[in-house]
Amino acid sequence: NEVEENCYLVEGDMVQIGGKKLHIKDMNGVELAMLQQKLLSLRPKFFVFKNGNQVGEIVKKVGIKPKYVVEELGWEITGKFMAHDYTISDGSRDIVKIHKAWISIGSCYELDVEDDVDETMAIAIVLAIETVLASTETSTEIAINT
């Protein structure tokens, strides 16, 4: 958060049959959302679940400029993904800005989230994108400050 206190835990098994699963939990260990990667897909695709119900599908679109979308919410994610600097918009405005903090122990991402936006969905998007990027890198440790 703004005073650098941990607000979320992310736990997961990076090697699973059926795709990677990441669990977003509050600091008491209560699961808020679960992200599951779909393995058999032409493009990277992740499903977001809350309370056992699918609430979103994050898909990487390929084009001149790559982007990700969450069609259920009308969200589009664009930016410089390899530089870990991107924005989530809802079609009319930017609702989340994501930036990797380069001076930190491990990987730390700063999220500037509008007040009316679901933070756990924003974190799920960051995790999905960074999982795709991590498949080409050696480090997969991710810490997120919101």
DSSP file with accessible surface (Angstrom, degrees, kcal/mol):
  #  RESIDUE AA STRUCTURE BP1 BP2  ACC     N-H-->O    O-->H-N    N-H-->O    O-->H-N    TCO  KAPPA ALPHA  PHI   PSI    X-CA   Y-CA   Z-CA
    1    1 A N    >         0   0   34      0, 0.0     3,-2.3     0, 0.0     6,-0.0   0.000 360.0 360.0 360.0-172.1    0.0    0.0    0.0
    2    2 A E  T 3   +     0   0  173      1,-0.3   143,-0.0     2,-0.1     0, 0.0   0.699 360.0  48.2 -65.4 -17.6    1.0    3.7    0.1
    3    3 A V  T 3  S-     0   0   95      2,-0.1    -1,-0.3     0, 0.0     0, 0.0   0.125 120.2-108.5-106.3  19.1    3.0    3.1    3.3
    4    4 A E    <   +     0   0  159     -3,-2.3     2,-0.3     1,-0.2    -2,-0.1   0.763  68.0 147.2  62.2  33.5    4.7    0.0    1.9
    5    5 A E        -     0   0  116      1,-0.0    -1,-0.2     2,-0.0     2,-0.2  -0.766  56.0-105.9 -92.3 143.2    2.9   -2.5    4.1
    6    6 A N        +     0   0  112     -2,-0.3     3,-0.1     1,-0.1    21,-0.1  -0.486  41.7 170.0 -66.3 135.2    2.2   -5.9    2.5
    7    7 A C        +     0   0   40    137,-0.3    20,-0.6     1,-0.3     2,-0.3   0.582  58.7  33.8-119.2 -21.6   -1.5   -6.3    1.6
    8    8 A Y  E     -A   26   0A  56    136,-0.3     2,-0.4    18,-0.2    -1,-0.3  -0.965  57.6-150.9-138.9 152.4   -1.5   -9.5   -0.5
    9    9 A L  E     -A   25   0A  61     16,-2.8    16,-3.2    -2,-0.3     2,-0.5  -0.946  10.3-156.9-116.9 143.9    0.2  -12.9   -0.6
   10   10 A V  E     +A   24   0A  56     -2,-0.4     2,-0.4    14,-0.2    14,-0.2  -0.990  16.1 175.2-123.3 122.2    0.6  -14.8   -3.9
   11   11 A E  E     +A   23   0A  97     12,-2.3    12,-4.1    -2,-0.5     2,-0.3  -0.957  10.6 146.7-123.6 146.1    1.1  -18.6   -3.6
   12   12 A G  E     -A   22   0A  45     -2,-0.4     2,-0.6    10,-0.3    10,-0.2  -0.994  46.6-119.1-169.4 166.0    1.3  -21.0   -6.4
   13   13 A D  E     -A   21   0A  80      8,-1.2     8,-1.2    -2,-0.3     3,-0.1  -0.971  21.2-163.1-113.3 111.7    2.6  -24.2   -7.9
   14   14 A M  S    S+     0   0   63     -2,-0.6     2,-0.5     1,-0.2     6,-0.1   0.608  80.3  54.5 -75.4 -11.1    4.5  -23.3  -11.0
   15   15 A V  S    S+     0   0  123      6,-0.1     2,-0.3     4,-0.1    -1,-0.2  -0.899  73.4 140.0-125.3 101.7    4.5  -26.9  -12.3
   16   16 A Q    >   -     0   0   66     -2,-0.5     3,-1.6    -3,-0.1     2,-0.3  -0.997  55.8-107.8-139.7 148.1    1.0  -28.3  -12.5
   17   17 A I  T 3  S+     0   0  172     -2,-0.3    -2,-0.0     1,-0.2     0, 0.0  -0.570 110.3  26.9 -69.5 130.5   -1.0  -30.5  -14.8
   18   18 A G  T 3  S-     0   0   39     -2,-0.3    21,-0.3    18,-0.0    -1,-0.2   0.442 130.0 -59.9  94.5  -0.2   -3.5  -28.3  -16.5
   19   19 A G  S <  S-     0   0    2     -3,-1.6    19,-0.1    19,-0.1    -4,-0.1  -0.247  73.1 -49.6 112.0 160.2   -1.4  -25.1  -16.2
   20   20 A K        -     0   0   49     -6,-0.1    17,-2.8    -2,-0.1     2,-0.4  -0.355  48.5-157.1 -65.9 143.8    0.1  -22.9  -13.6
   21   21 A K  E     -AB  13  36A  61     -8,-1.2    -8,-1.2    15,-0.2     2,-0.4  -0.993   8.7-173.6-125.5 132.6   -2.2  -21.8  -10.7
   22   22 A L  E     -AB  12  35A  15     13,-2.7    13,-3.2    -2,-0.4     2,-0.5  -0.993  10.9-152.2-125.5 132.6   -1.6  -18.7   -8.6
   23   23 A H  E     -AB  11  34A  49    -12,-4.1   -12,-2.3    -2,-0.4     2,-0.6  -0.915   3.6-153.2-108.5 123.3   -3.6  -17.9   -5.5
   24   24 A I  E     +AB  10  33A   0      9,-3.0     8,-3.4    -2,-0.5     9,-1.7  -0.863  25.6 176.3 -95.9 120.8   -4.0  -14.3   -4.4
   25   25 A K  E     -AB   9  31A  42    -16,-3.2   -16,-2.8    -2,-0.6     6,-0.2  -0.877  30.2-117.7-125.7 155.3   -4.7  -14.1   -0.7
   26   26 A D  E >   -A    8   0A  41      4,-2.4     3,-2.2    -2,-0.3   -18,-0.2  -0.270  50.0 -89.4 -77.4 178.2   -5.1  -11.4    1.9
   27   27 A M  T 3  S+     0   0   82    -20,-0.6   -19,-0.1     1,-0.3    -1,-0.1   0.645 127.9  59.7 -70.6 -10.3   -2.6  -11.1    4.7
   28   28 A N  T 3  S-     0   0  148      2,-0.1    -1,-0.3   -19,-0.0     3,-0.1   0.358 121.1-106.1 -93.1   2.3   -4.7  -13.5    6.8
   29   29 A G  S <  S+     0   0   37     -3,-2.2     2,-0.5     1,-0.3    -2,-0.1   0.536  71.1 145.7  87.2   7.6   -4.4  -16.2    4.2
   30   30 A V        -     0   0   82      1,-0.1    -4,-2.4     2,-0.0     2,-0.3  -0.672  52.7-120.3 -81.4 125.7   -8.0  -15.9    2.8
   31   31 A E  E     +B   25   0A  87     -2,-0.5    -6,-0.3    -6,-0.2    20,-0.2  -0.497  34.1 174.3 -69.7 128.2   -8.1  -16.5   -0.9
   32   32 A L  E     -     0   0A  56     -8,-3.4     2,-0.3     1,-0.4    -7,-0.2   0.721  66.8  -9.8-101.1 -32.8   -9.4  -13.5   -2.8
   33   33 A A  E     -B   24   0A   1     -9,-1.7    -9,-3.0    17,-0.1    -1,-0.4  -0.979  56.0-143.0-161.6 159.8   -8.8  -14.8   -6.3
   34   34 A M  E     -BC  23  49A  24     15,-2.4    15,-3.0    -2,-0.3     2,-0.5  -0.998   9.7-155.4-133.4 135.5   -7.1  -17.6   -8.2
   35   35 A L  E     -BC  22  48A   1    -13,-3.2   -13,-2.7    -2,-0.4     2,-0.4  -0.945  12.1-173.5-111.2 127.2   -5.4  -17.4  -11.6
   36   36 A Q  E     -BC  21  47A  44     11,-2.7    11,-3.1    -2,-0.5     2,-0.3  -0.988  16.7-138.0-126.7 128.7   -5.1  -20.5  -13.8
   37   37 A Q  E     - C   0  46A  34    -17,-2.8     2,-0.6    -2,-0.4     9,-0.2  -0.599  13.3-135.5 -81.3 138.5   -3.1  -20.7  -17.0
   38   38 A K  E     - C   0  45A  84      7,-2.9     7,-0.5    -2,-0.3     3,-0.2  -0.868  17.2-166.9 -92.4 122.0   -4.7  -22.5  -20.0
   39   39 A L  S    S+     0   0   97     -2,-0.6     2,-1.6   -21,-0.3    -1,-0.2   0.922  73.3  59.8 -77.8 -46.7   -2.0  -24.7  -21.5
   40   40 A L  S    S+     0   0  159    -22,-0.1     2,-0.3     2,-0.0    -1,-0.2  -0.584  80.2 113.7 -90.4  81.4   -3.4  -25.7  -24.8
   41   41 A S        -     0   0   39     -2,-1.6     4,-0.1    -3,-0.2     0, 0.0  -0.995  67.1-133.1-148.5 143.8   -3.9  -22.4  -26.4
   42   42 A L  S    S+     0   0  182     -2,-0.3    -1,-0.1     2,-0.1    -2,-0.0   0.843  98.7  30.9 -66.7 -33.7   -2.4  -20.6  -29.4
   43   43 A R  S    S-     0   0   96     -3,-0.1    18,-0.1     1,-0.0    -1,-0.0  -0.905 107.4 -81.8-121.5 154.3   -1.9  -17.5  -27.4
   44   44 A P        +     0   0   40      0, 0.0    16,-2.3     0, 0.0     2,-0.3  -0.292  56.1 177.7 -55.7 133.2   -1.2  -17.1  -23.7
   45   45 A K  E     -CD  38  59A  39     -7,-0.5    -7,-2.9    14,-0.2     2,-0.3  -0.999  11.7-176.0-144.4 137.4   -4.6  -17.3  -21.8
   46   46 A F  E     -CD  37  58A   4     12,-2.5    12,-2.9    -2,-0.3     2,-0.4  -0.987  14.9-144.3-134.8 144.8   -5.4  -17.2  -18.1
   47   47 A F  E     -CD  36  57A  38    -11,-3.1   -11,-2.7    -2,-0.3     2,-0.5  -0.888  10.8-150.2-108.4 139.1   -8.7  -17.6  -16.2
   48   48 A V  E     -CD  35  56A   0      8,-2.9     7,-3.0    -2,-0.4     8,-1.3  -0.937  14.9-170.2-111.0 128.8   -9.5  -15.6  -13.1
   49   49 A F  E     -CD  34  54A  42    -15,-3.0   -15,-2.4    -2,-0.5     2,-0.4  -0.938  10.7-175.0-119.5 141.4  -11.7  -17.2  -10.4
   50   50 A K  E >  S- D   0  53A  42      3,-2.6     3,-2.3    -2,-0.4   -17,-0.1  -0.998  80.2  -8.5-131.6 130.6  -13.3  -15.7   -7.3
   51   51 A N  T 3  S-     0   0  151     -2,-0.4    -1,-0.1     1,-0.3     3,-0.1   0.850 130.8 -56.8  51.9  36.3  -15.3  -17.9   -4.9
   52   52 A G  T 3  S+     0   0   65      1,-0.2     2,-0.4   -18,-0.0    -1,-0.3   0.385 116.0 111.9  80.7  -4.0  -15.0  -20.7   -7.4
   53   53 A N  E <  S-D   50   0A 110     -3,-2.3    -3,-2.6     2,-0.0     2,-0.4  -0.863  72.7-118.1-106.4 135.8  -16.6  -18.7  -10.2
   54   54 A Q  E     +D   49   0A  90     -2,-0.4    -5,-0.3    -5,-0.2     3,-0.1  -0.545  36.5 169.3 -70.2 125.8  -14.8  -17.6  -13.3
   55   55 A V  E     +     0   0A  51     -7,-3.0     2,-0.3    -2,-0.4    -6,-0.2   0.475  59.4   8.8-116.1  -7.8  -14.9  -13.8  -13.4
   56   56 A G  E     -D   48   0A   0     -8,-1.3    -8,-2.9    16,-0.1     2,-0.4  -0.985  49.6-146.6-168.5 157.7  -12.4  -13.1  -16.2
   57   57 A E  E     -D   47   0A  49     -2,-0.3    14,-0.6   -10,-0.2     2,-0.6  -0.980  17.0-155.3-133.3 116.7  -10.3  -14.4  -19.0
   58   58 A I  E     +DE  46  70A   0    -12,-2.9   -12,-2.5    -2,-0.4     2,-0.4  -0.851  19.5 179.5 -96.1 122.0   -7.0  -12.7  -19.7
   59   59 A V  E     -DE  45  69A   8     10,-2.3    10,-2.2    -2,-0.6     2,-0.5  -0.978  26.4-132.5-128.7 135.9   -5.8  -13.2  -23.3
   60   60 A K  E     - E   0  68A  55    -16,-2.3     2,-0.4    -2,-0.4     8,-0.3  -0.755  22.5-154.6 -85.1 124.5   -2.8  -12.0  -25.1
   61   61 A K  E     - E   0  67A  53      6,-3.7     6,-1.7    -2,-0.5     2,-0.4  -0.821   7.2-142.4 -97.3 140.2   -3.7  -10.5  -28.5
   62   62 A V        +     0   0  112     -2,-0.4     2,-0.3     4,-0.2     3,-0.1  -0.867  43.9 111.8-107.2 135.3   -1.0  -10.5  -31.2
   63   63 A G  S    S-     0   0   49     -2,-0.4    -2,-0.0     1,-0.1     0, 0.0  -0.897  83.4 -51.3-169.6-161.1   -0.6   -7.6  -33.6
   64   64 A I  S    S+     0   0  175      1,-0.3    -1,-0.1    -2,-0.3    -2,-0.0   0.939 136.8  26.1 -59.0 -45.6    1.7   -4.8  -34.5
   65   65 A K  S    S-     0   0  177     -3,-0.1    -1,-0.3    13,-0.0    -4,-0.1  -0.971  96.1-129.1-117.5 114.8    1.7   -3.8  -30.8
   66   66 A P        +     0   0   60      0, 0.0    13,-0.4     0, 0.0     2,-0.3  -0.271  35.4 168.4 -61.2 148.7    1.0   -6.7  -28.5
   67   67 A K  E     -E   61   0A  69     -6,-1.7    -6,-3.7    11,-0.1     2,-0.3  -0.965  27.1-132.5-152.0 165.3   -1.8   -6.2  -25.9
   68   68 A Y  E     -EF  60  77A   2      9,-2.1     9,-3.3    -2,-0.3     2,-0.3  -0.881  20.7-162.2-117.4 154.2   -3.8   -8.2  -23.4
   69   69 A V  E     -EF  59  76A  15    -10,-2.2   -10,-2.3    -2,-0.3     2,-0.4  -0.966  22.5-159.4-136.3 152.8   -7.6   -8.0  -22.9
   70   70 A V  E >>> -EF  58  75A   0      5,-2.4     5,-2.0    -2,-0.3     3,-1.0  -0.874  19.6-174.6-124.3  90.1  -10.1   -9.0  -20.3
   71   71 A E  G >45S+     0   0  132    -14,-0.6     3,-0.5    -2,-0.4    -1,-0.1   0.858  76.1  62.1 -61.0 -37.0  -13.2   -9.1  -22.5
   72   72 A E  G 345S+     0   0   96      1,-0.3    -1,-0.3   -15,-0.2   -16,-0.1   0.823 116.7  32.1 -58.6 -31.0  -15.7   -9.7  -19.7
   73   73 A L  G <45S-     0   0   70     -3,-1.0    -1,-0.3     2,-0.1    -2,-0.2   0.495 107.5-120.1-103.1  -7.6  -14.7   -6.4  -18.1
   74   74 A G  T <<5 +     0   0   45     -4,-1.0     2,-0.3    -3,-0.5    -3,-0.2   0.766  62.0 151.5  71.4  24.5  -13.9   -4.5  -21.3
   75   75 A W  E   < -F   70   0A  28     -5,-2.0    -5,-2.4    15,-0.1     2,-0.4  -0.692  28.9-167.1 -93.5 143.8  -10.4   -4.0  -20.1
   76   76 A E  E     -FG  69  89A  69     13,-2.4    13,-2.7    -2,-0.3     2,-0.5  -0.992   6.5-155.2-129.1 135.2   -7.4   -3.6  -22.5
   77   77 A I  E     +FG  68  88A   0     -9,-3.3    -9,-2.1    -2,-0.4     2,-0.3  -0.954  24.5 160.4-116.0 119.4   -3.8   -3.7  -21.3
   78   78 A T  E     + G   0  87A  55      9,-2.2     9,-3.1    -2,-0.5     2,-0.3  -0.901  18.1  81.4-132.8 162.5   -1.2   -1.9  -23.4
   79   79 A G  E    S- G   0  86A  44    -13,-0.4     2,-1.1    -2,-0.3     7,-0.2  -0.949  85.1 -33.2 143.2-159.6    2.4   -0.6  -22.9
   80   80 A K  E   > + G   0  85A 147      5,-2.7     5,-2.2    -2,-0.3     3,-0.4  -0.772  54.2 177.4-100.2  89.0    5.9   -1.8  -22.9
   81   81 A F  T > 5S+     0   0   17     -2,-1.1     3,-1.6     1,-0.2    -1,-0.2   0.891  78.0  52.4 -65.8 -41.7    5.6   -5.3  -21.5
   82   82 A M  T 3 5S+     0   0  129      1,-0.3    -1,-0.2    -3,-0.2    -2,-0.1   0.800 111.7  48.7 -66.4 -24.1    9.3   -6.2  -21.8
   83   83 A A  T 3 5S-     0   0   44     -3,-0.4    17,-0.4     2,-0.2    -1,-0.3   0.385 113.1-124.2 -91.0   0.3   10.1   -3.0  -19.8
   84   84 A H  T < 5S+     0   0    4     -3,-1.6    16,-1.5    -4,-0.2     2,-0.4   0.896  73.3 122.3  58.1  45.0    7.4   -4.0  -17.3
   85   85 A D  E   < +GH  80  99A  71     -5,-2.2    -5,-2.7    14,-0.2     2,-0.3  -0.904  32.0 135.6-140.3 103.0    5.6   -0.7  -17.8
   86   86 A Y  E     -GH  79  98A   2     12,-1.8    12,-3.1    -2,-0.4     2,-0.4  -0.927  38.0-133.1-149.6 171.2    2.0   -0.9  -18.9
   87   87 A T  E     -GH  78  97A  33     -9,-3.1    -9,-2.2    -2,-0.3     2,-0.5  -0.973   7.1-145.6-132.9 142.1   -1.6    0.5  -18.4
   88   88 A I  E     -GH  77  96A   0      8,-3.0     7,-3.0    -2,-0.4     8,-1.7  -0.922  24.1-177.4-104.7 129.3   -5.0   -1.0  -18.0
   89   89 A S  E     -GH  76  94A  20    -13,-2.7   -13,-2.4    -2,-0.5     5,-0.2  -0.909  28.6-147.2-124.8 156.6   -7.9    0.9  -19.5
   90   90 A D        -     0   0   48      3,-2.1     4,-0.1    -2,-0.3   -15,-0.1   0.145  62.3 -89.6-105.5  17.3  -11.6    0.3  -19.5
   91   91 A G  S    S+     0   0   75      2,-0.3     3,-0.1   -15,-0.1   -16,-0.1  -0.033 124.1  45.7 100.6 -29.2  -12.2    1.9  -22.9
   92   92 A S  S    S+     0   0  104      1,-0.3     2,-0.3     0, 0.0    -1,-0.0   0.611 119.4   6.7-118.3 -18.7  -12.8    5.4  -21.6
   93   93 A R  S    S-     0   0   88      0, 0.0    -3,-2.1     0, 0.0     2,-0.4  -0.993  75.7 -94.5-159.1 159.7  -10.0    5.9  -19.1
   94   94 A D  E     +H   89   0A  81     -2,-0.3    -5,-0.3    -5,-0.2     3,-0.1  -0.687  38.4 173.9 -77.2 128.1   -6.8    4.5  -17.6
   95   95 A I  E     +     0   0A   3     -7,-3.0    19,-2.7    -2,-0.4     2,-0.3   0.644  63.1  24.6-112.6 -21.5   -7.8    2.6  -14.5
   96   96 A V  E     -HI  88 113A   0     -8,-1.7    -8,-3.0    17,-0.2     2,-0.5  -0.983  58.5-163.0-145.5 134.2   -4.5    1.0  -13.4
   97   97 A K  E     -HI  87 112A 107     15,-1.8    15,-2.7    -2,-0.3     2,-0.4  -0.979  13.0-164.0-116.1 130.6   -0.9    2.0  -14.1
   98   98 A I  E     +HI  86 111A   1    -12,-3.1   -12,-1.8    -2,-0.5     2,-0.3  -0.947  13.1 168.3-119.2 135.1    1.8   -0.7  -13.6
   99   99 A H  E     -HI  85 110A  71     11,-2.0    11,-3.5    -2,-0.4     2,-0.5  -0.994  31.9-125.6-146.1 135.7    5.5   -0.1  -13.3
  100  100 A K  E     - I   0 109A  26    -16,-1.5     2,-0.7   -17,-0.4     9,-0.3  -0.696  22.6-132.8 -82.5 128.9    8.3   -2.4  -12.2
  101  101 A A  E     - I   0 108A  13      7,-3.1     7,-0.6    -2,-0.5     3,-0.1  -0.742  18.7-165.7 -79.3 114.7   10.4   -0.9   -9.4
  102  102 A W  S    S+     0   0  155     -2,-0.7     2,-1.0     1,-0.2    -1,-0.2   0.764  75.2  62.8 -78.1 -26.2   14.0   -1.5  -10.6
  103  103 A I  S    S+     0   0  171     -3,-0.1     2,-0.3     2,-0.1    -1,-0.2  -0.779  84.1  97.3-103.3  89.0   15.7   -0.8   -7.3
  104  104 A S  S    S-     0   0   50     -2,-1.0     2,-0.6     2,-0.2     4,-0.1  -0.977  79.9 -93.6-160.3 164.3   14.3   -3.5   -5.0
  105  105 A I  S    S-     0   0  167     -2,-0.3     2,-0.1     2,-0.1    -2,-0.1  -0.793  98.9 -17.1 -86.0 122.5   15.1   -6.9   -3.7
  106  106 A G  S    S-     0   0   38     -2,-0.6     2,-0.5     2,-0.0    -2,-0.2  -0.397 117.9 -34.9  75.3-160.4   13.5   -9.4   -6.0
  107  107 A S        +     0   0   15     34,-0.4    36,-2.6    -2,-0.1     2,-0.4  -0.855  63.0 179.2-100.2 128.3   10.8   -8.2   -8.4
  108  108 A C  E     -Ij 101 143A  14     -7,-0.6    -7,-3.1    -2,-0.5     2,-0.4  -0.996   8.4-162.7-132.6 129.5    8.5   -5.4   -7.1
  109  109 A Y  E     -Ij 100 144A   3     34,-1.8    36,-3.1    -2,-0.4     2,-0.5  -0.931   9.5-145.8-116.1 136.8    5.7   -3.9   -9.1
  110  110 A E  E     -Ij  99 145A 100    -11,-3.5   -11,-2.0    -2,-0.4     2,-0.5  -0.889  14.9-166.5-100.8 126.4    4.0   -0.6   -8.3
  111  111 A L  E     -I   98   0A  12     34,-1.8     2,-0.8    -2,-0.5   -13,-0.2  -0.967  11.2-162.3-115.1 124.6    0.3   -0.4   -9.1
  112  112 A D  E     -I   97   0A 102    -15,-2.7   -15,-1.8    -2,-0.5     2,-0.5  -0.913  23.6-173.7-103.3 103.1   -1.6    2.9   -9.2
  113  113 A V  E     -I   96   0A  21     -2,-0.8   -17,-0.2   -17,-0.2     6,-0.1  -0.872  24.3-122.0-109.2 127.5   -5.2    1.7   -9.0
  114  114 A E    >   -     0   0   83    -19,-2.7     3,-1.8    -2,-0.5   -19,-0.1  -0.300  32.5-111.2 -60.8 150.5   -8.3    3.9   -9.3
  115  115 A D  T 3  S+     0   0  169      1,-0.3     4,-0.1     3,-0.0    -1,-0.1   0.805 113.9  49.8 -58.1 -33.7  -10.5    3.8   -6.3
  116  116 A D  T 3  S+     0   0  115      2,-0.1     2,-0.4   -21,-0.0    -1,-0.3   0.294  91.3 101.7 -92.9  14.6  -13.4    2.0   -8.0
  117  117 A V  S <  S-     0   0   17     -3,-1.8     2,-0.8   -22,-0.1     3,-0.1  -0.777  80.2-112.0-105.4 141.0  -11.3   -0.8   -9.6
  118  118 A D     >  -     0   0   62     -2,-0.4     4,-1.8     1,-0.2     3,-0.3  -0.574  26.2-161.8 -69.9 106.8  -11.0   -4.3   -8.3
  119  119 A E  H  > S+     0   0   70     -2,-0.8     4,-2.6     1,-0.2     5,-0.2   0.859  86.7  56.8 -61.3 -38.3   -7.4   -4.5   -7.0
  120  120 A T  H  > S+     0   0   11      1,-0.2     4,-2.3     2,-0.2    -1,-0.2   0.878 106.2  50.0 -66.4 -33.3   -7.3   -8.3   -7.1
  121  121 A M  H  > S+     0   0    4     -3,-0.3     4,-2.1     2,-0.2    -1,-0.2   0.914 110.4  50.7 -68.4 -39.4   -8.2   -8.4  -10.8
  122  122 A A  H  X S+     0   0    0     -4,-1.8     4,-2.2     1,-0.2    -2,-0.2   0.921 111.0  48.4 -62.9 -41.3   -5.5   -5.9  -11.5
  123  123 A I  H  X S+     0   0    1     -4,-2.6     4,-2.8     1,-0.2    -2,-0.2   0.911 108.3  54.3 -65.4 -40.4   -3.0   -8.1   -9.6
  124  124 A A  H  X S+     0   0    0     -4,-2.3     4,-2.4     1,-0.2    -1,-0.2   0.905 107.7  51.0 -59.7 -39.5   -4.2  -11.1  -11.5
  125  125 A I  H  X S+     0   0    0     -4,-2.1     4,-2.6     2,-0.2     5,-0.3   0.940 110.1  48.6 -64.4 -45.6   -3.4   -9.3  -14.8
  126  126 A V  H  X S+     0   0    0     -4,-2.2     4,-2.9     1,-0.2     5,-0.3   0.941 112.2  49.5 -59.6 -44.9    0.1   -8.4  -13.6
  127  127 A L  H  X S+     0   0    3     -4,-2.8     4,-2.1     1,-0.2    -1,-0.2   0.901 110.8  49.8 -62.1 -41.2    0.7  -12.0  -12.6
  128  128 A A  H  X S+     0   0    0     -4,-2.4     4,-2.0    -5,-0.2    -2,-0.2   0.955 114.3  43.7 -62.7 -49.2   -0.5  -13.3  -15.9
  129  129 A I  H  X S+     0   0    0     -4,-2.6     4,-2.5     1,-0.2    -2,-0.2   0.934 115.3  48.1 -63.9 -44.4    1.7  -10.9  -17.9
  130  130 A E  H  X S+     0   0    4     -4,-2.9     4,-2.8    -5,-0.3    -1,-0.2   0.828 107.7  56.1 -70.1 -27.8    4.7  -11.5  -15.7
  131  131 A T  H  X S+     0   0    4     -4,-2.1     4,-1.1    -5,-0.3    -1,-0.2   0.922 108.8  47.6 -66.0 -42.0    4.2  -15.3  -15.9
  132  132 A V  H >< S+     0   0   22     -4,-2.0     3,-0.6     1,-0.2     4,-0.3   0.945 115.9  44.1 -61.9 -47.3    4.3  -15.0  -19.7
  133  133 A L  H >< S+     0   0   12     -4,-2.5     3,-1.7     1,-0.2     4,-0.3   0.889 108.4  58.3 -65.7 -37.6    7.5  -12.9  -19.5
  134  134 A A  H >< S+     0   0   12     -4,-2.8     3,-1.0     1,-0.3    -1,-0.2   0.744  88.9  73.5 -66.6 -21.9    9.1  -15.1  -16.9
  135  135 A S  T << S+     0   0   84     -4,-1.1    -1,-0.3    -3,-0.6    -2,-0.2   0.735 105.3  38.7 -66.2 -15.4    8.9  -18.1  -19.2
  136  136 A T  T <  S+     0   0  107     -3,-1.7    -1,-0.3    -4,-0.3     2,-0.2   0.425 114.9  63.7-109.0  -2.9   11.7  -16.5  -21.1
  137  137 A E  S <  S-     0   0   76     -3,-1.0     3,-0.0    -4,-0.3     0, 0.0  -0.664  78.8-126.5-113.6 175.2   13.6  -15.2  -18.0
  138  138 A T  S    S+     0   0  150     -2,-0.2     2,-0.4     1,-0.0    -1,-0.1   0.738  85.9  70.1 -95.8 -23.1   15.3  -17.0  -15.1
  139  139 A S        +     0   0   58      1,-0.1    -2,-0.1     2,-0.0    -1,-0.0  -0.802  42.9 169.7-102.4 135.6   13.6  -15.3  -12.1
  140  140 A T        +     0   0   78     -2,-0.4     2,-0.4    -5,-0.0    -1,-0.1   0.266  38.1 121.7-122.5   9.8    9.9  -15.9  -11.3
  141  141 A E        -     0   0  121    -33,-0.0     2,-0.4     2,-0.0   -34,-0.4  -0.615  40.1-175.8 -77.5 127.5    9.7  -14.2   -7.8
  142  142 A I        -     0   0   45     -2,-0.4     2,-0.4  -132,-0.1   -34,-0.2  -0.988  13.6-178.9-130.3 127.9    7.1  -11.4   -7.9
  143  143 A A  E     -j  108   0A  43    -36,-2.6   -34,-1.8    -2,-0.4     2,-0.4  -0.970  13.0-159.1-121.8 140.1    6.3   -8.9   -5.1
  144  144 A I  E     -j  109   0A  32     -2,-0.4     2,-0.5   -36,-0.2  -137,-0.3  -0.977   9.4-167.1-126.9 128.9    3.5   -6.4   -5.7
  145  145 A N  E      j  110   0A  42    -36,-3.1   -34,-1.8    -2,-0.4  -139,-0.1  -0.939 360.0 360.0-107.9 132.5    2.9   -3.1   -3.9
  146  146 A T              0   0   28     -2,-0.5  -142,-0.2   -36,-0.2   -34,-0.1  -0.821 360.0 360.0-114.6 360.0   -0.5   -1.4   -4.5
